[in-house]
Amino acid sequence: MEQTVTIDANGSLTLPNEYLQILGLFIGGKVTLKSKGNQVILFSPPKRVTTAPKLSPQEAVKNAQAIVQQYVPATRSLVDELIAERRLEAVNE
């Protein structure tokens, strides 16, 4: 996406609404500018991350397993694949 904007008499420019939305910016918000050659790069502030509740190691493992299960078919064994890869690496050493 590319758009040309005009610099006013004060040296200010107005970002189109689409860019504000993409970057998550709002009126009165702050951005960081970085110059690189003849370019100026605009960075939006990092998103605040809320602290997740403390989990026991067992709960963390169960959560990770649940996430992986969403993307790996039940007919596939990642453990068996890892063991096979390690055995192949050992043979090739």
C-alpha positions as CSV (number, residue, x, y, z in Angstrom):
1,M,0.0,0.0,0.0
2,E,1.4,3.4,-1.0
3,Q,-0.1,6.8,-0.7
4,T,1.3,10.4,-1.2
5,V,0.5,12.9,1.5
6,T,1.2,16.7,1.6
7,I,3.4,18.4,4.2
8,D,1.8,21.5,5.5
9,A,3.4,24.9,6.4
10,N,4.2,23.6,9.9
11,G,6.1,20.6,8.6
12,S,3.3,18.3,9.6
13,L,1.7,15.6,7.6
14,T,-1.6,13.7,8.2
15,L,-1.6,9.9,8.0
16,P,-4.6,8.5,6.2
17,N,-7.1,6.6,8.4
18,E,-6.2,3.3,6.9
19,Y,-2.6,3.7,8.1
20,L,-3.8,4.7,11.6
21,Q,-5.9,1.6,11.8
22,I,-3.2,-0.7,10.5
23,L,-0.7,0.6,13.0
24,G,-3.2,0.8,15.8
25,L,-2.6,4.5,16.3
26,F,-5.0,7.1,17.7
27,I,-5.2,10.9,18.0
28,G,-2.6,12.0,20.5
29,G,-0.7,8.7,20.3
30,K,3.0,8.5,19.8
31,V,5.1,6.9,17.0
32,T,8.8,6.4,16.6
33,L,10.6,7.6,13.4
34,K,13.8,6.2,12.1
35,S,15.7,7.5,9.1
36,K,17.3,5.1,6.7
37,G,19.0,6.7,3.7
38,N,16.3,8.7,2.0
39,Q,13.5,6.9,3.8
40,V,11.7,7.6,7.1
41,I,10.3,4.5,8.8
42,L,7.4,4.9,11.2
43,F,7.0,2.5,14.0
44,S,3.9,2.1,16.1
45,P,4.5,1.5,19.8
46,P,4.7,-2.2,20.9
47,K,1.4,-3.7,22.1
48,R,1.1,-4.1,25.8
49,V,1.1,-7.7,26.8
50,T,-1.0,-8.6,29.8
51,T,0.6,-11.0,32.2
52,A,-0.8,-14.5,31.9
53,P,-1.7,-16.3,35.1
54,K,1.1,-18.4,36.6
55,L,0.7,-22.0,35.5
56,S,2.3,-25.1,37.0
57,P,4.7,-26.9,34.7
58,Q,2.1,-29.6,34.2
59,E,-0.6,-27.1,33.2
60,A,1.8,-25.4,30.8
61,V,2.6,-28.7,29.1
62,K,-1.1,-29.6,28.8
63,N,-1.8,-26.1,27.3
64,A,1.0,-26.6,24.8
65,Q,-0.2,-30.1,23.9
66,A,-3.7,-28.8,23.3
67,I,-2.4,-26.1,20.9
68,V,-0.3,-28.6,19.0
69,Q,-3.2,-31.0,18.7
70,Q,-5.1,-28.4,16.8
71,Y,-2.6,-28.5,14.0
72,V,-1.3,-32.1,14.0
73,P,-3.6,-35.0,12.9
74,A,-4.2,-37.7,15.5
75,T,-2.8,-40.2,13.0
76,R,0.7,-38.6,13.1
77,S,3.2,-39.1,15.9
78,L,5.6,-36.3,16.4
79,V,7.5,-38.4,19.0
80,D,8.0,-41.2,16.6
81,E,9.2,-38.7,13.9
82,L,11.6,-37.1,16.4
83,I,13.0,-40.5,17.4
84,A,13.5,-41.5,13.7
85,E,15.3,-38.2,13.0
86,R,17.6,-38.6,16.0
87,R,18.4,-42.2,15.0
88,L,19.2,-41.1,11.4
89,E,21.5,-38.3,12.8
90,A,23.3,-40.8,15.0
91,V,23.9,-43.1,12.0
92,N,25.2,-40.2,10.0
93,E,27.7,-39.1,12.6
